[in-house]
Amino acid sequence: MSSRERILGRVRRALTDVPQDDTPYEQAVARDYLREHGERGVAETVDLLAENLADYRAIVHRTDPGELPYLIMRLLAARGSQYVLVPPGLPPEWMSAADPTRVHDRAVSTPHELDKVESVVTACAVAVAETGTIVLDGSPDQGRRRITLVPDHHICVVRVPEQVVSSVPQALERLDPVRPMTWISGPSATSDIELDRVEGVHGPRTLEVVLVGEGQASADVSA
């Protein structure tokens, strides 16, 4: 008897006492989940996103389109970044006031070369308020997945309110499942080592999220 036959035999014996009227595995299970938890207006949804991002130790900024280039300039200057990685489709006006040397997202760049870059600036695909999550899908204004994993500082710009949704189900409806998605809830962190939180293990140590939109009063929020 082969190993396969022995395993299948054990499975059959384990299922002998299962009633015949149980739902078969191949039958679809109803998943009538809530699409969102509670009813919120647009402003409340954006406020919840900012609150949950900060709870995950991301640094949250609010600004309007006119002030965005100057905010990015100040954030990069505060880090002392001499090189900033920029995806090809990032709106050029976002970086119009920034001084650091721009490094382009290239397929031939090695991990060693990327590690020399202090900061990366990207847009996002969607942001989820209930979970404090930003999602990247590799679009031209976000670049390859690795450019947001190697540099130690990530500035992610979220357009408000059009890119903000309440829940994960709403986010999934906007995303293309064949694209290379990265779901980010705060800076990279792990507690595997003696239950001590260590940041920057699997990606950027510092995540700054900029909520940009008309009527967004300039403000900073952090945990």
C-alpha positions as CSV (number, residue, x, y, z in Angstrom):
1,M,0.0,0.0,0.0
2,S,1.4,3.4,-1.0
3,S,1.6,6.4,1.4
4,R,-1.2,8.1,-0.6
5,E,-3.5,5.1,-0.1
6,R,-2.8,5.0,3.6
7,I,-3.5,8.7,4.1
8,L,-6.8,8.5,2.1
9,G,-7.8,5.4,4.1
10,R,-7.3,7.3,7.3
11,V,-9.4,10.2,6.0
12,R,-12.2,7.8,5.0
13,R,-12.2,6.2,8.4
14,A,-12.3,9.5,10.1
15,L,-15.4,10.5,8.1
16,T,-17.4,7.4,8.6
17,D,-19.5,8.9,11.4
18,V,-20.2,12.1,9.6
19,P,-24.0,12.4,9.0
20,Q,-25.0,12.2,5.3
21,D,-27.1,15.4,5.5
22,D,-24.0,17.6,6.4
23,T,-23.1,20.3,3.9
24,P,-20.7,18.8,1.4
25,Y,-17.4,20.5,0.9
26,E,-18.0,21.3,-2.7
27,Q,-21.2,23.3,-1.8
28,A,-20.7,27.0,-1.6
29,V,-20.9,28.4,2.0
30,A,-22.9,31.6,2.4
31,R,-20.6,34.5,3.4
32,D,-23.1,37.2,4.3
33,Y,-20.5,39.4,6.0
34,L,-21.1,43.0,6.8
35,R,-19.8,45.3,4.1
36,E,-18.8,47.9,6.7
37,H,-19.2,48.3,10.5
38,G,-21.5,51.2,11.2
39,E,-22.6,54.1,9.1
40,R,-20.1,57.0,8.5
41,G,-19.9,60.0,6.4
42,V,-16.9,60.8,4.2
43,A,-15.2,63.0,6.8
44,E,-15.8,60.4,9.5
45,T,-14.3,57.7,7.3
46,V,-11.2,59.7,6.6
47,D,-10.8,60.5,10.3
48,L,-11.1,56.8,11.2
49,L,-8.4,56.0,8.6
50,A,-6.1,58.6,10.2
51,E,-6.8,57.3,13.7
52,N,-6.1,53.7,12.8
53,L,-3.0,54.5,10.8
54,A,-1.6,56.4,13.8
55,D,-2.6,53.5,16.0
56,Y,-0.3,51.3,13.9
57,R,2.5,53.8,14.5
58,A,2.4,55.4,11.0
59,I,2.9,59.2,11.0
60,V,-0.2,60.8,9.3
61,H,-0.2,64.2,7.7
62,R,-3.1,66.1,6.1
63,T,-2.6,68.7,3.4
64,D,-4.1,70.1,0.2
65,P,-2.8,69.7,-3.3
66,G,-1.1,73.1,-3.4
67,E,0.9,72.4,-0.2
68,L,1.7,68.8,-1.0
69,P,5.1,69.5,-2.7
70,Y,6.3,71.6,0.2
71,L,5.2,69.0,2.8
72,I,7.1,66.3,0.9
73,M,10.1,68.6,0.8
74,R,10.0,69.1,4.5
75,L,9.5,65.4,5.3
76,L,12.6,64.4,3.2
77,A,14.6,67.3,4.7
78,A,13.7,66.2,8.2
79,R,15.1,62.7,7.4
80,G,18.2,64.1,5.9
81,S,17.5,62.1,2.7
82,Q,20.1,62.6,0.0
83,Y,18.5,60.1,-2.4
84,V,14.8,59.5,-2.9
85,L,13.3,56.7,-5.0
86,V,10.5,57.8,-7.4
87,P,8.3,55.5,-9.4
88,P,7.9,56.5,-13.1
89,G,4.2,57.5,-12.9
90,L,4.4,59.7,-9.8
91,P,2.9,63.1,-10.6
92,P,5.9,65.3,-11.2
93,E,4.5,68.3,-9.3
94,W,4.6,66.2,-6.1
95,M,8.4,66.3,-6.1
96,S,8.8,69.8,-7.6
97,A,10.0,71.4,-4.4
98,A,12.2,68.5,-3.1
99,D,16.0,68.7,-3.2
100,P,17.3,65.1,-2.9
101,T,18.7,63.3,-5.9
102,R,15.9,61.3,-7.5
103,V,16.6,57.6,-8.2
104,H,14.3,56.0,-10.8
105,D,12.6,52.7,-10.3
106,R,14.6,50.4,-12.7
107,A,14.3,46.6,-13.1
108,V,18.1,46.3,-13.2
109,S,18.6,48.0,-9.7
110,T,20.1,45.6,-7.2
111,P,19.0,45.2,-3.6
112,H,22.4,46.7,-2.6
113,E,21.7,49.8,-4.8
114,L,18.2,50.2,-3.4
115,D,19.6,49.9,0.2
116,K,21.5,53.1,-0.4
117,V,18.3,55.0,-1.0
118,E,17.0,56.6,2.2
119,S,13.4,57.4,1.2
120,V,10.7,56.4,-1.3
121,V,7.7,58.4,-2.3
122,T,4.6,56.6,-3.8
123,A,0.9,57.0,-4.3
124,C,-1.5,54.1,-3.4
125,A,-4.3,52.1,-4.9
126,V,-6.8,52.4,-2.0
127,A,-6.8,52.9,1.7
128,V,-9.0,51.0,4.2
129,A,-10.3,53.1,7.1
130,E,-11.5,50.2,9.4
131,T,-8.1,48.5,9.3
132,G,-5.8,51.4,8.9
133,T,-4.4,49.8,5.7
134,I,-3.0,51.2,2.5
135,V,-2.8,49.0,-0.5
136,L,-0.3,49.2,-3.4
137,D,-0.9,47.4,-6.7
138,G,2.2,48.1,-8.7
139,S,0.7,50.9,-10.8
140,P,3.0,53.4,-12.4
141,D,2.6,55.9,-9.5
142,Q,3.6,53.2,-7.0
143,G,6.3,51.3,-8.8
144,R,7.7,47.8,-8.2
145,R,6.9,46.1,-4.9
146,R,10.5,46.0,-3.8
147,I,11.0,49.8,-3.9
148,T,8.7,50.1,-0.9
149,L,10.4,47.2,1.0
150,V,14.1,48.1,0.9
151,P,14.4,51.9,1.7
152,D,13.9,52.6,5.4
153,H,11.5,55.5,4.9
154,H,8.2,55.4,2.9
155,I,6.1,58.4,2.1
156,C,2.7,57.3,0.8
157,V,0.2,59.8,-0.6
158,V,-3.5,59.0,-0.4
159,R,-5.9,61.1,-2.4
160,V,-8.9,62.0,-0.2
161,P,-11.7,61.1,-0.4
162,E,-11.6,59.2,-3.7
163,Q,-9.1,56.6,-2.6
164,V,-10.5,56.0,0.9
165,V,-13.0,53.2,1.6
166,S,-14.5,52.0,4.9
167,S,-13.8,48.3,4.7
168,V,-11.8,45.5,3.2
169,P,-14.8,44.2,1.1
170,Q,-15.1,47.6,-0.5
171,A,-11.4,47.8,-1.1
172,L,-11.4,44.4,-2.9
173,E,-14.1,45.6,-5.3
174,R,-11.7,48.3,-6.5
175,L,-8.6,46.1,-6.9
176,D,-7.5,43.9,-9.8
177,P,-6.7,40.5,-8.4
178,V,-4.1,39.8,-11.0
179,R,-1.9,42.7,-9.9
180,P,0.9,42.4,-7.4
181,M,-0.7,43.8,-4.3
182,T,1.0,44.9,-1.1
183,W,-1.2,45.5,2.0
184,I,0.5,47.8,4.5
185,S,-0.8,48.4,8.0
186,G,1.8,50.6,9.7
187,P,5.6,50.3,9.4
188,S,7.2,46.9,9.2
189,A,7.3,45.2,12.6
190,T,7.6,41.9,14.2
191,S,7.4,40.6,17.8
192,D,8.9,37.2,17.2
193,I,12.1,38.0,19.1
194,E,11.3,37.5,22.8
195,L,8.0,39.3,22.2
196,D,9.7,42.6,21.8
197,R,8.4,44.8,19.0
198,V,11.1,45.4,16.4
199,E,10.4,47.7,13.5
200,G,12.1,47.7,10.1
201,V,12.6,44.0,9.8
202,H,10.5,43.3,6.7
203,G,10.4,46.7,5.2
204,P,10.5,50.5,6.1
205,R,11.1,51.4,9.7
206,T,9.2,54.7,9.2
207,L,5.9,55.0,7.3
208,E,4.5,58.5,6.7
209,V,1.0,58.7,5.1
210,V,-0.1,62.0,3.5
211,L,-3.9,62.5,3.2
212,V,-4.2,65.1,0.4
213,G,-7.4,66.7,-0.7
214,E,-9.3,69.9,-0.9
215,G,-10.3,71.1,2.5
216,Q,-7.7,69.0,4.3
217,A,-6.3,71.4,6.9
218,S,-2.6,70.9,7.5
219,A,-2.1,68.7,10.5
220,D,0.1,65.9,11.7
221,V,-1.1,62.8,13.6
222,S,1.1,60.1,15.1
223,A,0.8,57.4,17.7
